[in-house]
Amino acid sequence: MQKKLALTIIIAILVGSISVFALTLHPQPSETEHKTIVVPDDFRTIQGAIDNADLGDTIYVKAGIYEENILVNKSVSLIGESRENTVVNGNNQGSVMTLLADNISIAGFTLENSGPRWAEGGIEMENVSYCNISDNYVTTNQFGVWAESSTDNIISKNSFSNDGYGIGLYSSSDSNSISENNVTGSGHAGILLAACDNTNVSENNLTSNEFSVELITSSNNTILGNDVTNSSNGIAIFDSSNQNEIAENNIENNGWGLEMRMSTDNTIDHNNFVDNAPQVYFFDQNYSNVWDIGYPGGGNYWSNMNSTDLQSGPFQNETGSDGIADSPVTFNSYNEDHYPLMGKFQDFPIITPRSTGSTDKVDVISNFTVSNLSYQTWPNSSTPHIQQGQPLILIEIKSLKTESQTTGFCLLMITRTILNSSTYQVLLDWNPVNFAQLKTTNGTIDYLYFTFKESSHEIAITTPEFKSINAVALTDDERLFFS
């Protein structure tokens, strides 16, 4: 009996030792280790791969045509080999992909041919958050992306074409980001927000849509830096869409540039309204909105404005030009651009050694095209006006001579931290020129105005006094930047 017990113990020890040795040779994946599933190598269909995936897995889909209606009900990443050649065809029924979980990523696909019914789309999102839809080509769907009660999602760098709606957010789909998409040929809206708040719509290219951007009962959204062109309707703000910011957009060659209906307290500034017919249309006259940010920040550029710029100052009653029209653009007693711009607005992000986790920017208002703007340090030997290593903002002006335009101007808005100064000198082709530094109560931004004769120019903005870079105490990051 004792011999039998001893043998059992020895076998148990041997089995345990073998198990430990096997685990040493073939370690088991930890609970946090995610795998990559390849379609069609591991599973023939994308749906089969999803059904067999664990949370956090990546599903890599090789190029091919996949005729599926896909249900994504867990947090995974779906990555196509290339968006041109990895095609998911919905065969004109249902949504091509339906997302029903948080933290899903979709990238690198063509998504086409959803069903024609309401809410069916290339991607349908229902009550999800923190999903990322990027770098896809979405075409011929009822909706390119449709979302309901979905928050904090990113839709960026996709191309949408010939959908009924490019992107449609509904029913408290709040705090989403829609950026850097191309949206063209939408039968109704390129981007639609319906009962959605606090969403950022920025740097999208929207062209040839029925409505490029449409807000219905949606407030506190930001419509910033978009190109809105050649559409029947540019931007529409409808039905108690209040306190939205519509800024820095190029709104050009649309049937109606901006439409307003029963909406108030919206801020509309620094947009370029060019050759729309009409530029702005009001369905009702009794709702007040803000059309400028005061003096000298200014309002909007209106291509059909017939005004002079001989005066300056908050009341435009001081001698000298300032890039602001002498007369306001008045729509009705509730809506007036007090400080319309005499040239187009352009925005240039720049990175300086003093940029701390964010990008600075210089805003330019000019009747000439600014082809380039950058932050540099003077690399050459010192001159009478600039020293080696001196930081400067370099602006390249492109000549666009017309019979009626022989004098150009620039109104620059410069954050003081860029050159770490509130005093400046302006060099036109490396020679000093006179300029006006406009009065402002803003303690962080300076406004510089100057003129030039028609031609192509290099313009440098720098400080009048500069200590040698070796004499200035720099941070380690600044030493690397200047080296």
C-alpha positions, 0 to 999 in steps of 0.5 A: 500500500505504501509502495503504491502511494509512493508511486502515485506521488512520483507520477504526479511530480513527473506530470507536473514537471512535464507540464511546467517544462511544456509551458516554458517551451510554449508559453500560453497567451496572457489575458491581455494578449490580442491576436490577428485573424486573417481573412480569407486565410483563417476564415472565409468570411469577415463575419466568420472572423468576427464571430470567432474573435476575442475582444481587442483582436485585429481582423486583417482582410485581404484584397477581394470582393466580399458580399456580406452584411456584417454585424460587428458586436464586439470591440475589434479592429477591422483593417482592409488591405487597401481601400481600393481593392478590399470591397464589401458589397451589401447587395442592395439590402440592409447595412453593409456594416452594423456596429453594435459595440464600443471601441470598434475600428474600421479602416481600409475598405470600400463599402458599397451598395447598402439597402435603400431604406432609412438608416441603412448605410455603408456603416450603421452605428447604434448606441456606440461610443469610441469607434474610429471610422477612417480611410474608407471609400464609401459609395452608393449607399442610402447613408455613407455613415448613419449613427443614432445615440452614438457619442465620442466617435471619430469619422475621419479621412474617408471618401464618400461619393454618390450616397443619399447622405454622406454622414448622418448623425441622429438623436443625441449622437453628441460629441463626435468628430468629423474631420478631413473627409471628402464628401461629394455627390450626396443626393441630400446632405453631405453631413447632417446633424439632427438633434445632435450637440457638441460635435466638431465638423472640421477640414472636410471637403464637400462638393456637389451635394444637395446640402453640404452641411445641414444642422437641424435642432442641433446646438453648440457644434463647431463647423470649422475650416471646411471647403464647401463648394458647387452644391445646391445649398452650402450650409443650412442652420435650421430649426432651433440650431443655436449657439453653433460656431461657423468659422474659417470655411470657404463657401464658394459657388453654391446655389445658396451659401448659408441658410438660416431658419429659426436659429439664434445666437450662432457665431459666423466669422472668418468665412469666405463667401464667394459667388454664392447666389445668394450669399446668405438667405433668411427664411425669417428675420427675427432671429439674432446671430453674431457675424464678427468677433469685433475689432480688429478681428473682423467678420467675413469676406463677401465677394459681392461687397462694394466697399472702400477701406480708407478708415480704421478703428472700432468705429471706422472713423480714424485715418488709414486703412486696416483691411476692414471695410469702412461700412458694415454688411447689413442683412436685417435689424438682427443680423449685421457683419460690423467688420467685413473683411476686404480680402480672403481669410487664410489660416496657417498652422505652424510649429515653433520651439515654444509650441507646447503640445499644440500647434500655433497659427497665423491668420492672414487676410489679404487680397492676394494669394498667400502661397506659403507661410512658415516659421523659420530661423535665419540660416545665413550671415547677419544683414543690417536688418536680421541676424543669423539665427533670428526667428521669423515668420516667412510669407510668400505672396503670389502675384495675381495681377488684374487691371483693377488691382495693383496694390496688395495688403495683408492683415496678420493675426499673430499669437505673441508666443510665436516670436515671444514678443509684442513688437515687430518689424516687417521686411518686404523682400528683406527691406523694412516697410511701414506697417500699422499695429492695430489697437486691440484689447486682446493681450495674446494676439497682435494685428499687423497691417501693411501694403505692397505693390502688385508682384510676387514677394517674400515677407518676413515678420520678426522682432526689431531687436534680437540677441544672438541665439548663444546669448539667450537661455534656451530650453533643451527642446529649443536647442534641438529646434535651432540646431 
